[in-house]
Every structure is written in structure tokens, then in C-alpha cells.
């Protein structure tokens, strides 16, 4: 729908820069400003910063596990320590890296991209952030408090999907599992509230002229994502409440020995857990859907189909959870149905792959760091998606479920896919958030080192899984044919550490010394680039009016505006 | 629909199973899925190669598109004109919606066939039926009518020229486990409030290894499985021996025998023919007939046996058996007795 009236191009007025400050701001008032803020941009940056800190912590946890597994029969870590590490690694990466990056970027970008001044409920937004942060503290406090009164425990060691009845008091003494439950429960309340907040913002606060079908693709995918959060997180919260009833109040929901059901937990967990995978990867899709067109200098290919595919992924992903349970002995018919639904989700995902590729073809691509990471995302996520089709195939899943093949597969999704997209997003929007560019040379080095390190770590895992290596084992026998593949994986970690160190260096250096970015360093087309870098608290001097999906393209190319074609 | 599925199924199976790589020499015990030893594992491998070919082709197509764009569609220096803006194309987008749908349909039909073939709830004719109980962290095998209960190692008879079928009924005594011997078939979870079944098959005598695949706590890594497939005569001899009660302790090991029965060993372990009848830990009536101790944690030889009895936590830290605080001399006495339990 086009708005009536002439001219069809809005001249977006730039806000004045931030008011000059009188002398240095005292540390305490600065701290107060950040702690008490309800500004979506500050909260967004705090979310992402916390995500990066937890990324480093969880990455170090993984490195210690790879050190232990580099050779067979090592005793660097005790079995208990190893089991705690993989539990904390998985839980942290999903709930305290993936989720804050999702909500951080959505927080920062959504109001700017839809021409709003903030989220619909700014104080609720701040509340959500602090729930997330203190939830994560609760989880990590288990390292000190998990022993409780029993002299058992420390951090939880039940795995990130915490299968019952291993989590019952009989098998998990002390309070470690209670910390796991409460930490995630608290954080998930924050996540649900923030998702509702974002949905309200996107549905109710778009600027003049921005119909739903003129929203940037990032906003569309975040919208689908937030709906998934609202549908999928409450079942997890419910399951966790039931579990803590079991543990502290003597209920028997999952206690098989007292007539409870171990499978009930699996169903409830994966009803959350599988949509969660899409909750994590959809932001990745969202980032590259914005970045690839800008660096290819072409409009996204097939916007309506991209929207449809995102919505389809949202719906289908709610009906595939039992593919995590192909080996629990469901009936052949149920297995076949869930195999079908899981394979089906490959179709909309495939459509996205093709549309991204078609956007690049015929473009004039600039391979700046964000585009490099996006291209890396495309290639690696393609492989992840294809091994996903393998795993959807029930007989193959019987062979490799719970093996290192699965570990390799989902790290291609979440590391090769999501994390590469996150790096693309950080390099792309860092100038908008801070007003300074990240260093391109360091960025390109980081990209190539991570490409090598990542594939060297997680490629061989597919092989060791098919050679019969189960996941979550703290050591293995020397005669099983797994030595070479494990050693390669561990060497890959060393390479990765170099890449991550470069990134940390780049972030620290560029935050203070980086080249000034200007308002629109990438010559981009969405609304956030029309305001200053960093944007003022009120975002826009006046409410923008848009006539197409690429308002800045219309301004830059008045002779050939988008609204003529959409 | 089923006819189409079965047609594609048989065509692809006959093509792909013969195209599988040459097996490793018999006798090696690497648990690779590329070295199937029976029909279920071979079926799975056939589907794997089919998946490899189809998804490999898709990968080549998409990676070529991306590579083409990355190489041929770069911006040239000084070229500041924007390229032609292409907003989409209905026929092209329809094509890459419909073609993947067809591929998914094809894969679904083939694999659904595989599910119904492999997932059995009744034993195939002539199969050995064993009831398996997963414990933290060892496997108990109950041969039912044969009256044998053993741990960690599963013996299966095979006749010349015929594959040996094995039909397992799976129970758990505590948490969720998963029974997995990759060369003999897929895996099946072992869940406390459920009874599951698993059909495995071996077509050659050998020792096949596997292990628990579902995280079950501290010593999940050392919950190993050995399936000994042996000629029927050897199996019958093994059965005859296992059915006997433990030999009476002769004078030489009397002291160790008494010490064993006096210590709390017997709260958890059974030695048939004595007062030891605990059911919490592996049956020791014929412990010396096994290749390993601690559910595969160590080979069964005099040295490791002594280390194990002295302090199992050194070999399998976190396992439920405590050190009994025996002196070196007492350990020797007990082990001398255990070594008569052949």
C-alpha cells in the first residue's frame, strides 16, 4: 500500500548530535545512568555485552573439555568436573549467549528500523534485562552454593536438557539442579516479557507508511521469533516448576520409581527445546537478510516469499519436537510423522538459502567483514541444514543420535550459522551503536582464522560420531578409531582461540580508538542509518514517513524509487 | 504410495549397499557404522549413502551459486553505479519451493519404509531373546529360560551361513540409558517407566563393542557393552558353564572365600551357591569368564582385578562401589578366591 500525496519521498531530518558535556562525567553518575536506564539502545548494548562475556566463559569451558578429549584416557578433568563443564557450556550458550544476543539486537534495532522512539513498555524492557542478568548469576552461583547442606554437588552436572529422572533428588544431590532450574526459570520470565514487549512494539509502533509488508525483513523474522518465544518458553517454565516440586516438595511428576513419567519431561522439554533452536537461528537469518542486500547492492530477492518462509518456519518448528526422541521407542507411525514434519522445515529454510544466493547473483558485492561473515554463514549453515535432513531421517538418527555427529551438526547450526551471523551483525551495526568502525583488517583475519578453526573443530566430529563415539563422555578407549578425529577437533580449538582473541582486541581497541563512522558508513537503506551514530535517546528528530521497504534507497535514488515496484 | 516407496527403496538399497566401501578385516572391534555386521546396520548404512548422494548434490548446487556470486559478482574498483534491482521472480521462486518439496517427499517415502522394517516389537523367528537392564553404570543381561544372569558381556550363538538375530527387551533400574552397538543396528533408549525392544543382527562371529549413548551421570563414559558372537557349540559350552553354581572354595582359597562373605561385598553382589545374593551390582558367579571388569572400564586380568578390589574409584571414579579398605594381603586373598570363579 502506498500513501497518497506528493512527493513520494520523505526528506528525513537528521537529529542534532548529543548535547556537549561539561567536563568528565563522574563514574557513579555514569553507572547510575546505565543501571537505571530504560533506553532500548543502552539495554540492547548491555544485553549484547553480557552475551559476549558469557560467550567467552562458555567458550573456555568448551576448551577445557577439548583439552581433556584431545587424547584417549586423559585425566586432566575428573568425570564430575567434565560433566559440570558440558552442562554449564550448553546451558550458558543457549540461555545466556544466544538469548541475550537475540534480545539485545532486537532491542537496539527494532525501534530504529521501524521508526519508533523506544519499545512499547520501556520499564518492562529494563525489568526483563535484569531478570536475565540475575538469572545467569543464579546459575553461576551454583559453583559456590550448589553444595548446599549435603556435601554433594557444585555446579549442575545433568546436561543442558536435564533428562529426568537423573535430575531427581535420588540421583542429583545437593542444590546444583535447583540452581539450574531457578536460574533458567528467572531468565525465561524476562525473555517472555521482552518478547511480548517486542511484539507490541512491532505491531503497534511502526512509523507512518510502514505497513507490515514494508517492515524490514529483520523485523519480520524477529516478530516470528518473539511469537515462538511466547509459545515455547512457558512449557519449559511449567516443566521446571514441576521438577522443583519433585525435588523440594516431594511430588512425583518425573519420578519413574514412584509412578511418574520420565518421558513427560522429554516431551515438555523438547516442546520448548526444538522451537528454541529456531528462536536462536532466526535472528541469524534476520541479520544476513539485512546485510547481504546492502553489500550486494541489490534489493532482497523475493521479499514476500522470505516473509512467508519465516512464518512457515515458525509454525512448522512447533510440530517437530519428537525428532529429539526418535530413539525412545515411539511407534513407527509417530516416528514417521515427526520425520515428515522435520524434513518439511527444510523447505522454507531452503527457500531462504536460494533467495539469499539470488540476491548476491547479479549484484556488485563488496566483501567487507560483515559480508565475509554472512557468506561464511551461508556456506556453513547450508551444511548444517543438510546434516539436519540426515538426522531427520529416523533410521540414520538411530545410528547417530546422542553421538558426536549430533554435536557436530548443531555446532554447524549455532556456531557456523548463528555465531557467524552475530559477528556479521556486530561488524555491521557496531558503527551505529558506538559511532566508530571496527578494524577491517583485524576483522578479516578473524574471519579466516575462525573459518579454519571452526571447521577443523566441528567437521571431524561428524566422523567420530559415525565411528560410534557417544557425546558427553569424559574419556574414551584408545582402540576405537577415534583418536585422530578428536585430536583434530582439539587443534581446531587452539586456532579458534586466536580468532576470538583478535575479536576481543578489535572490540576493545575500536571502542576507543576506532575510525569515526559517520551516520551511514555502509551506504545502507533502512531507517536506522538515517539518524546519527550513536543515535540520540529519542532516535529520530521527527517521526519518519516511509513509502517502501528501503526508505533510504528512495532518498538516494529519487529517479528510481522502490515504491514504484513493490 | 507404499508401492512407490518400496520400489525406490529396493532400487536404492540394491544400488547403495553394494556400493558401500569394503569392510575392515574381521576381528577388529572398532564400532564404526561403516562396517555393518547385520541387516539393520546395513539398512541404515544404505540410507546414509542415499542421503549423502542427494544432499551432496544439493550442497554442490547451492555452493556453486554462492561461489559464482562471490567470484563473478564483485564490485570492481571505481564502479559506483548500483546494479539492476531485481525484486524477485515468481516462476523461479516457485521452482525452488516445489523441487525441494519433491525431494523431501522422496526421502520421506524411502526412510518411512526403513522405520517400519527396523522397528520391531515382536522377535524375528529364531532370535535369541535377552532382557537387558541398564544400571548406573553397567548392563545386566538376563537370558530368561536359560537361567543365566550376567553383566557387561552379551554372548550370542551363530550358525554357519545364517545371521544371528538378537531381540532385546530393555528396562532401566534407575535413569535413562541407551543401548548402542553400532555394527549390529541402531540404538534404543532404556527408560525407567518404559519397556523398549531392539532388534540386532550379526552375520559373523566376532566381539562387537558399543556403549551407553544417553547421558546417565558421572560414569556414563564407562558403561561399555561387548557382544560376543560365537559359533553355537562355543555358546552352548558357555551356557552350560554359566548355568552352574559357583565352584565350592577349595582349601587354598578358603580364607579369601570367608573374607568375601564376611565383608559387605555380599550386600550388592551375588555368587550363586553361597550366601551372597545381592542384586545391586553385577553377578560374580562366573566373573572370570568375562573379558573386562567394571563394565568395560578395565581388562580382566589379575593385576587390574587387584587394583579394582583395592579401590574401584581409581579405575572408575564416581562408581557406586566403594573401597572396602582391605589390606594388600586381604585383597590378594579375596582376588585369589574370585579367580576360581570361572
HADDOCK unambig.tbl for C-alpha pairs under 7 A between the chains (distance, minus, plus):
assign (segid A and resid 79 and name CA) (segid B and resid 218 and name CA) 5.80 0.50 0.50
assign (segid A and resid 79 and name CA) (segid B and resid 219 and name CA) 6.78 0.50 0.50
assign (segid A and resid 80 and name CA) (segid B and resid 218 and name CA) 5.73 0.50 0.50
assign (segid A and resid 83 and name CA) (segid B and resid 218 and name CA) 6.93 0.50 0.50
assign (segid A and resid 158 and name CA) (segid B and resid 217 and name CA) 6.92 0.50 0.50
assign (segid A and resid 165 and name CA) (segid B and resid 175 and name CA) 5.43 0.50 0.50
assign (segid A and resid 166 and name CA) (segid B and resid 175 and name CA) 5.55 0.50 0.50
assign (segid A and resid 166 and name CA) (segid B and resid 216 and name CA) 6.73 0.50 0.50
assign (segid A and resid 256 and name CA) (segid B and resid 192 and name CA) 6.00 0.50 0.50
assign (segid A and resid 256 and name CA) (segid B and resid 193 and name CA) 5.53 0.50 0.50
assign (segid A and resid 261 and name CA) (segid B and resid 193 and name CA) 6.28 0.50 0.50
assign (segid A and resid 262 and name CA) (segid B and resid 193 and name CA) 6.64 0.50 0.50
assign (segid A and resid 297 and name CA) (segid B and resid 82 and name CA) 6.28 0.50 0.50
assign (segid A and resid 297 and name CA) (segid B and resid 83 and name CA) 6.68 0.50 0.50
assign (segid A and resid 298 and name CA) (segid B and resid 83 and name CA) 6.69 0.50 0.50
assign (segid A and resid 298 and name CA) (segid B and resid 85 and name CA) 5.48 0.50 0.50
assign (segid A and resid 299 and name CA) (segid B and resid 85 and name CA) 5.90 0.50 0.50
assign (segid A and resid 299 and name CA) (segid B and resid 86 and name CA) 6.67 0.50 0.50
assign (segid A and resid 299 and name CA) (segid B and resid 87 and name CA) 6.29 0.50 0.50
assign (segid A and resid 300 and name CA) (segid B and resid 87 and name CA) 6.68 0.50 0.50
assign (segid A and resid 301 and name CA) (segid B and resid 86 and name CA) 6.63 0.50 0.50
assign (segid A and resid 301 and name CA) (segid B and resid 87 and name CA) 5.22 0.50 0.50
assign (segid A and resid 301 and name CA) (segid B and resid 88 and name CA) 4.75 0.50 0.50
assign (segid A and resid 302 and name CA) (segid B and resid 87 and name CA) 5.91 0.50 0.50
assign (segid A and resid 302 and name CA) (segid B and resid 88 and name CA) 4.24 0.50 0.50
assign (segid A and resid 302 and name CA) (segid B and resid 89 and name CA) 6.91 0.50 0.50
assign (segid A and resid 327 and name CA) (segid B and resid 187 and name CA) 6.55 0.50 0.50
assign (segid A and resid 327 and name CA) (segid B and resid 188 and name CA) 4.99 0.50 0.50
assign (segid A and resid 327 and name CA) (segid B and resid 189 and name CA) 5.50 0.50 0.50
assign (segid A and resid 328 and name CA) (segid B and resid 188 and name CA) 6.25 0.50 0.50
assign (segid A and resid 328 and name CA) (segid B and resid 189 and name CA) 4.87 0.50 0.50
assign (segid A and resid 329 and name CA) (segid B and resid 188 and name CA) 6.79 0.50 0.50
assign (segid A and resid 329 and name CA) (segid B and resid 196 and name CA) 5.96 0.50 0.50
assign (segid A and resid 332 and name CA) (segid B and resid 115 and name CA) 6.07 0.50 0.50
assign (segid A and resid 332 and name CA) (segid B and resid 116 and name CA) 5.90 0.50 0.50
assign (segid A and resid 332 and name CA) (segid B and resid 119 and name CA) 6.62 0.50 0.50
assign (segid A and resid 336 and name CA) (segid B and resid 112 and name CA) 5.66 0.50 0.50
assign (segid A and resid 340 and name CA) (segid B and resid 108 and name CA) 6.19 0.50 0.50
assign (segid A and resid 343 and name CA) (segid B and resid 104 and name CA) 6.16 0.50 0.50
assign (segid A and resid 344 and name CA) (segid B and resid 104 and name CA) 6.79 0.50 0.50
assign (segid A and resid 347 and name CA) (segid B and resid 97 and name CA) 6.67 0.50 0.50
assign (segid A and resid 347 and name CA) (segid B and resid 100 and name CA) 5.84 0.50 0.50
assign (segid A and resid 347 and name CA) (segid B and resid 101 and name CA) 6.30 0.50 0.50
assign (segid A and resid 351 and name CA) (segid B and resid 96 and name CA) 6.34 0.50 0.50
assign (segid A and resid 351 and name CA) (segid B and resid 97 and name CA) 6.27 0.50 0.50
assign (segid A and resid 357 and name CA) (segid B and resid 65 and name CA) 6.42 0.50 0.50
assign (segid A and resid 357 and name CA) (segid B and resid 66 and name CA) 5.75 0.50 0.50
assign (segid A and resid 360 and name CA) (segid B and resid 69 and name CA) 5.71 0.50 0.50
assign (segid A and resid 361 and name CA) (segid B and resid 69 and name CA) 4.80 0.50 0.50
assign (segid A and resid 361 and name CA) (segid B and resid 73 and name CA) 6.30 0.50 0.50
assign (segid A and resid 362 and name CA) (segid B and resid 73 and name CA) 5.90 0.50 0.50
assign (segid A and resid 363 and name CA) (segid B and resid 73 and name CA) 5.63 0.50 0.50
assign (segid A and resid 363 and name CA) (segid B and resid 83 and name CA) 5.77 0.50 0.50
assign (segid A and resid 364 and name CA) (segid B and resid 73 and name CA) 5.32 0.50 0.50
assign (segid A and resid 364 and name CA) (segid B and resid 74 and name CA) 4.83 0.50 0.50
assign (segid A and resid 364 and name CA) (segid B and resid 75 and name CA) 4.16 0.50 0.50
assign (segid A and resid 364 and name CA) (segid B and resid 83 and name CA) 6.37 0.50 0.50
assign (segid A and resid 365 and name CA) (segid B and resid 73 and name CA) 5.97 0.50 0.50
assign (segid A and resid 365 and name CA) (segid B and resid 74 and name CA) 4.31 0.50 0.50
assign (segid A and resid 365 and name CA) (segid B and resid 75 and name CA) 5.04 0.50 0.50
assign (segid A and resid 366 and name CA) (segid B and resid 74 and name CA) 6.29 0.50 0.50
assign (segid A and resid 366 and name CA) (segid B and resid 75 and name CA) 5.80 0.50 0.50
assign (segid A and resid 379 and name CA) (segid B and resid 63 and name CA) 6.65 0.50 0.50
assign (segid A and resid 386 and name CA) (segid B and resid 55 and name CA) 6.01 0.50 0.50
assign (segid A and resid 390 and name CA) (segid B and resid 51 and name CA) 6.31 0.50 0.50
assign (segid A and resid 393 and name CA) (segid B and resid 111 and name CA) 6.15 0.50 0.50
assign (segid A and resid 394 and name CA) (segid B and resid 111 and name CA) 6.93 0.50 0.50
assign (segid A and resid 394 and name CA) (segid B and resid 115 and name CA) 6.64 0.50 0.50
assign (segid A and resid 395 and name CA) (segid B and resid 44 and name CA) 5.61 0.50 0.50
assign (segid A and resid 395 and name CA) (segid B and resid 111 and name CA) 6.93 0.50 0.50
assign (segid A and resid 395 and name CA) (segid B and resid 114 and name CA) 6.35 0.50 0.50
assign (segid A and resid 395 and name CA) (segid B and resid 115 and name CA) 6.10 0.50 0.50
assign (segid A and resid 396 and name CA) (segid B and resid 44 and name CA) 5.68 0.50 0.50
assign (segid A and resid 396 and name CA) (segid B and resid 47 and name CA) 6.93 0.50 0.50
assign (segid A and resid 396 and name CA) (segid B and resid 48 and name CA) 6.30 0.50 0.50
assign (segid A and resid 398 and name CA) (segid B and resid 186 and name CA) 4.59 0.50 0.50
assign (segid A and resid 398 and name CA) (segid B and resid 187 and name CA) 5.25 0.50 0.50
assign (segid A and resid 399 and name CA) (segid B and resid 182 and name CA) 6.57 0.50 0.50
assign (segid A and resid 399 and name CA) (segid B and resid 186 and name CA) 4.64 0.50 0.50
assign (segid A and resid 399 and name CA) (segid B and resid 187 and name CA) 6.20 0.50 0.50
assign (segid A and resid 402 and name CA) (segid B and resid 213 and name CA) 5.86 0.50 0.50
assign (segid A and resid 402 and name CA) (segid B and resid 214 and name CA) 6.46 0.50 0.50
assign (segid A and resid 466 and name CA) (segid B and resid 32 and name CA) 6.33 0.50 0.50
assign (segid A and resid 466 and name CA) (segid B and resid 33 and name CA) 5.83 0.50 0.50
assign (segid A and resid 467 and name CA) (segid B and resid 31 and name CA) 6.02 0.50 0.50
assign (segid A and resid 467 and name CA) (segid B and resid 32 and name CA) 3.95 0.50 0.50
assign (segid A and resid 467 and name CA) (segid B and resid 33 and name CA) 5.90 0.50 0.50
assign (segid A and resid 468 and name CA) (segid B and resid 31 and name CA) 5.33 0.50 0.50
assign (segid A and resid 468 and name CA) (segid B and resid 32 and name CA) 5.43 0.50 0.50
assign (segid A and resid 468 and name CA) (segid B and resid 33 and name CA) 6.79 0.50 0.50
assign (segid A and resid 468 and name CA) (segid B and resid 182 and name CA) 6.17 0.50 0.50
assign (segid A and resid 470 and name CA) (segid B and resid 213 and name CA) 5.40 0.50 0.50
assign (segid A and resid 472 and name CA) (segid B and resid 215 and name CA) 6.45 0.50 0.50
assign (segid A and resid 473 and name CA) (segid B and resid 220 and name CA) 6.32 0.50 0.50
assign (segid A and resid 473 and name CA) (segid B and resid 221 and name CA) 4.39 0.50 0.50
assign (segid A and resid 474 and name CA) (segid B and resid 221 and name CA) 6.05 0.50 0.50
assign (segid A and resid 475 and name CA) (segid B and resid 221 and name CA) 6.38 0.50 0.50
assign (segid A and resid 476 and name CA) (segid B and resid 221 and name CA) 6.97 0.50 0.50
assign (segid A and resid 480 and name CA) (segid B and resid 30 and name CA) 4.75 0.50 0.50
assign (segid A and resid 480 and name CA) (segid B and resid 31 and name CA) 6.61 0.50 0.50
assign (segid A and resid 481 and name CA) (segid B and resid 30 and name CA) 6.14 0.50 0.50
